[in-house]
Amino acid sequence: MRYIGVDLHTTQITVCYLKAEADFEIRKYQLVEMEKFVNSLELSDEIAVEATGNTRWFAEQVAEKVRRVVVVNPRQFEVVKNSVKKTDKHDALNLARFLRADLLPEVRAKREEATTVQSLVNTRTKLVRLKTSLINKIHALYVANGRKLKKASLASEKGLEKVLLQEWSAIERIELEIIIEQIRSLKVSIKKLDTAIAAESEKLKGYESLVSMSGIGSLSAGILLSVIGNIKDFATADKLASYFGIVPRVSNSNETVNHGRITKRGNKTGRTTLVQCSLSAIKKSEYLKKYYEQVKARRGHGKAKIALARKYLGIIYNTLTNNWVFADFNNFELAE
């Protein structure tokens, strides 16, 4: 049995074939020679490769030729990242050695539908951030000229038209015309992505369950499901909360235990969507609203918001685990 560590790049791979601690061989293959590498594999082999842009493609090429393919989480596998001697050869060797010891942190495998939605969501997030930066630029120009402007007004076409009706210098007008043209184009693109995400989200398991909950629409359901993937990957709701990064940091030394701010690990878009959905849900759910108000009275809005999101995520966990579909979420009545 061989343990194979692969240092994957966009043009080539460096491979370590390890049998025993001191019995290994290093080879290099160009990606155009992928067939040559695949032919060198045996059904008893195990392969470890770090998660990168082309890892899914690589794994598909070798999956049926070996016993197991381990896709390694680079954020959790610091041995390669912080190696003193950082070479492709040593990276591949370290992957092979830790694979042999079964000590590699794996990336969770998700269904292709969830990966597709996640890719669309990532593109949408980039466009939204770009639109926000352009809106901030318009606001900065107003401030520089001693004027006031509510950024929210730029969400409408009417608000954008009012900007151009103001008096500006020739250079400022050219700049604003270009910015507004780009904002309009981004809005069209974001709308197309929203439609695509909603359509693809309907294919995800658990979609009907989530959209039956108050606070969750088709877009947010797709975002949450693309982040969660298979709910069975999480043994408890607390594990899911940790994955979303809404649990506090804990420092335990000797007899001292300190709890800090939330970890904020995991997908930022998913975490933001979760918080937004939970705040939307309290507008209709008396149960969630009462819980939020109680925490807010004791600990303030910021901590109450996170506590609410965690409570709401717990409901999402139980809903997906039990395949619930609500007839009336606000009264916790299930559909027949």
C-alpha positions in Angstrom: 0.0 0.0 0.0 1.3 3.4 -1.0 0.5 6.8 0.5 0.7 9.5 -2.2 1.1 13.2 -1.5 0.4 15.6 -4.4 1.5 19.2 -4.5 -0.9 20.5 -7.2 -0.3 23.5 -9.4 -2.0 24.9 -12.5 0.7 23.5 -14.8 2.3 20.5 -13.0 2.1 18.2 -10.0 4.9 17.1 -7.7 4.1 13.6 -6.4 5.6 11.7 -3.4 5.0 7.9 -3.4 5.5 6.8 0.2 5.6 3.2 1.4 7.6 3.5 4.6 9.1 6.5 6.5 12.4 6.3 4.6 11.0 4.5 1.5 9.7 7.2 -0.9 10.0 8.4 -4.4 9.5 11.9 -5.8 8.2 12.4 -9.4 7.0 15.4 -11.4 4.3 15.4 -14.0 3.0 18.2 -16.3 -0.8 18.4 -16.2 -0.9 17.6 -19.9 0.7 14.3 -18.8 -2.1 13.5 -16.3 -2.9 10.2 -18.0 0.7 9.1 -17.3 0.2 9.8 -13.6 -3.2 8.1 -13.5 -1.6 5.0 -15.1 1.0 4.8 -12.3 -1.7 4.4 -9.6 -2.9 1.2 -8.0 -6.3 0.5 -6.4 -4.7 0.1 -3.0 -3.2 3.6 -3.1 -4.4 6.6 -1.0 -3.9 10.2 -2.2 -3.7 13.5 -0.3 -4.0 16.8 -2.1 -4.6 20.3 -0.8 -7.8 22.1 -1.7 -7.1 24.6 -4.5 -8.9 25.9 -7.6 -8.4 22.8 -9.7 -8.6 20.2 -6.9 -12.1 19.0 -7.8 -11.0 18.3 -11.4 -7.9 16.5 -10.2 -9.9 14.3 -7.7 -12.3 13.4 -10.5 -9.4 12.1 -12.6 -8.1 9.7 -9.9 -11.1 8.8 -7.8 -11.8 5.5 -9.5 -8.2 4.5 -9.7 -7.3 4.5 -6.0 -8.7 3.5 -2.6 -9.2 7.0 -1.2 -8.7 10.6 -2.1 -8.2 13.0 0.8 -8.8 16.7 0.0 -6.9 18.6 2.7 -8.1 21.9 4.3 -5.0 24.2 3.9 -6.2 26.5 6.6 -6.1 23.7 9.2 -3.0 22.0 7.8 -0.3 24.5 8.9 2.6 22.0 8.4 2.8 22.8 4.7 2.0 26.5 5.0 4.6 27.2 7.8 7.3 24.8 6.6 10.8 26.1 7.1 11.9 24.4 3.9 9.1 25.3 1.5 9.5 23.3 -1.7 7.1 21.3 -3.8 9.1 18.1 -2.9 8.8 18.7 0.9 5.1 19.7 0.6 4.3 16.5 -1.2 6.3 14.5 1.3 4.6 16.1 4.3 1.2 15.3 2.8 2.1 11.7 2.3 3.5 11.3 5.8 0.5 12.8 7.5 -1.8 10.8 5.2 0.0 7.6 6.4 -0.6 8.7 10.0 -4.3 9.6 9.2 -3.8 13.0 10.6 -5.0 15.2 7.7 -7.9 17.7 8.2 -10.3 17.0 5.3 -12.4 19.4 3.3 -16.1 18.3 3.4 -17.3 17.0 0.1 -20.4 18.7 -1.2 -22.8 17.7 -3.9 -22.3 19.3 -7.3 -25.6 21.2 -7.0 -24.4 22.9 -3.8 -21.0 23.7 -5.3 -22.8 25.3 -8.3 -24.9 27.5 -6.1 -21.9 28.4 -4.0 -20.0 29.5 -7.1 -22.9 31.7 -8.2 -23.2 33.2 -4.7 -19.5 34.0 -4.6 -19.7 35.8 -7.9 -22.8 37.7 -6.6 -20.9 38.7 -3.5 -18.0 40.2 -5.5 -20.4 42.2 -7.6 -22.3 43.5 -4.6 -19.1 44.6 -3.0 -18.1 46.4 -6.1 -21.4 48.2 -6.3 -21.1 49.2 -2.7 -17.6 50.6 -3.3 -18.9 52.7 -6.2 -21.8 54.0 -4.1 -19.3 54.9 -1.4 -17.4 56.9 -4.0 -20.5 58.9 -4.9 -21.0 59.6 -1.2 -17.4 60.8 -0.9 -17.9 63.2 -3.8 -21.0 64.7 -2.0 -19.1 65.1 1.2 -16.1 66.7 -0.5 -18.5 69.3 -1.9 -20.2 70.0 1.4 -23.4 68.1 0.6 -25.4 65.5 2.3 -26.5 62.2 0.8 -28.2 59.1 2.1 -26.5 56.1 0.6 -29.9 54.2 0.6 -31.3 56.7 -1.9 -28.8 55.4 -4.5 -30.5 52.0 -4.5 -33.2 53.3 -6.8 -32.9 54.6 -10.4 -34.6 57.8 -9.3 -31.8 58.4 -6.7 -29.1 57.9 -9.3 -30.8 60.3 -11.7 -30.9 63.0 -9.0 -27.1 62.7 -8.6 -26.6 63.9 -12.2 -29.0 66.8 -11.7 -26.7 68.4 -9.1 -24.0 70.9 -10.1 -20.6 69.3 -10.6 -17.3 70.3 -12.2 -16.7 68.9 -15.6 -14.3 66.2 -14.3 -16.6 65.2 -11.4 -19.5 64.9 -13.9 -17.5 62.6 -16.2 -16.5 60.5 -13.1 -20.1 60.3 -11.9 -21.5 59.4 -15.3 -19.1 56.4 -15.5 -19.7 55.3 -11.9 -23.5 55.4 -12.3 -23.3 53.6 -15.6 -21.3 50.8 -13.9 -23.8 50.7 -10.9 -26.7 50.2 -13.4 -24.8 47.5 -15.2 -24.0 45.7 -11.9 -27.6 45.9 -10.8 -28.7 44.1 -14.0 -26.0 41.4 -13.5 -26.9 40.9 -9.8 -30.5 40.5 -10.8 -29.6 37.8 -13.3 -27.5 36.0 -10.7 -30.4 36.2 -8.2 -32.6 34.5 -10.8 -30.0 31.8 -11.5 -29.4 31.2 -7.8 -33.1 30.9 -7.0 -33.5 28.4 -9.9 -30.5 26.2 -8.9 -31.4 26.4 -5.2 -34.7 24.6 -5.8 -32.7 21.5 -6.8 -31.0 21.4 -3.3 -32.2 19.0 -0.7 -33.9 20.9 2.1 -35.0 23.9 -0.1 -38.7 23.5 0.6 -38.0 23.1 4.3 -36.1 26.3 4.6 -38.4 28.5 2.5 -41.2 27.5 4.8 -39.5 29.2 7.6 -40.1 32.9 8.3 -37.2 35.1 7.3 -35.8 32.8 4.5 -36.5 33.4 0.8 -35.3 31.6 -2.3 -32.0 33.5 -2.4 -31.1 33.1 1.2 -32.2 29.4 1.2 -29.7 28.8 -1.6 -26.9 30.6 0.2 -27.5 28.7 3.5 -27.9 25.3 1.8 -24.7 25.8 -0.3 -22.8 26.5 2.9 -24.3 23.7 5.0 -24.1 21.0 2.3 -25.1 17.7 3.9 -26.7 18.3 7.3 -25.6 14.8 8.3 -22.0 16.0 8.4 -22.9 17.8 11.6 -23.5 15.6 14.7 -25.2 18.5 16.6 -26.5 22.0 16.2 -23.5 23.2 18.1 -21.2 21.7 15.5 -23.1 23.6 12.8 -22.9 26.8 14.8 -19.1 26.3 15.1 -18.9 25.8 11.3 -20.7 29.1 10.8 -18.3 30.8 13.2 -21.0 32.1 15.6 -19.6 30.5 18.7 -17.3 32.3 21.2 -13.5 31.8 21.3 -12.5 29.9 24.5 -9.2 30.2 26.2 -8.6 27.6 28.9 -5.4 27.8 30.9 -4.9 26.1 34.3 -8.0 27.1 36.3 -8.8 30.2 34.2 -11.5 30.0 31.4 -12.1 33.0 29.2 -14.8 33.4 26.6 -14.1 36.0 23.9 -15.9 37.2 20.7 -17.2 34.8 18.1 -14.7 33.0 16.0 -16.0 34.3 12.6 -14.6 31.2 11.0 -16.3 29.7 8.0 -18.2 31.4 5.1 -18.7 35.1 5.8 -21.6 35.4 3.3 -23.4 32.5 4.9 -22.9 34.0 8.4 -24.2 37.4 7.2 -27.2 35.8 5.5 -28.0 33.8 8.7 -28.0 37.0 10.8 -30.1 38.9 8.3 -32.7 36.0 8.1 -32.9 35.7 11.9 -33.5 39.5 12.3 -36.2 39.3 9.6 -37.8 36.3 11.3 -38.5 38.2 14.6 -40.8 40.5 12.7 -43.3 37.6 12.5 -42.3 35.1 15.1 -43.3 36.0 18.6 -41.1 33.2 20.1 -37.9 34.5 18.4 -38.8 38.1 19.1 -39.3 37.4 22.8 -36.0 35.6 23.0 -34.2 38.4 21.2 -35.7 41.1 23.5 -34.8 39.1 26.6 -31.1 38.8 25.6 -31.0 42.4 24.3 -32.2 43.7 27.7 -29.4 41.8 29.5 -26.5 42.0 27.0 -27.2 44.6 24.3 -28.2 44.5 20.7 -24.8 43.1 19.3 -24.7 40.0 21.5 -28.5 39.5 21.2 -28.2 39.5 17.4 -25.6 36.7 17.5 -27.6 34.8 20.2 -30.7 35.0 18.0 -28.7 33.8 14.9 -27.5 30.8 16.9 -31.0 30.0 18.1 -32.4 30.4 14.6 -29.6 28.1 13.2 -30.6 25.5 15.8 -34.1 25.6 14.3 -32.6 25.3 10.8 -30.6 22.3 12.0 -33.6 20.5 13.4 -35.7 21.4 10.3 -33.2 19.9 7.9 -32.4 16.9 10.0 -36.1 16.0 10.4 -37.2 17.1 6.9 -39.8 19.4 8.4 -41.9 21.7 6.2 -43.9 24.3 8.0 -47.5 25.2 7.3 -47.2 28.0 9.9 -43.7 28.6 11.1 -44.7 31.3 13.6 -46.9 28.8 15.5 -44.5 25.8 14.7 -47.2 24.0 12.8 -45.9 21.4 10.3 -47.5 20.8 6.9 -49.2 17.4 6.5 
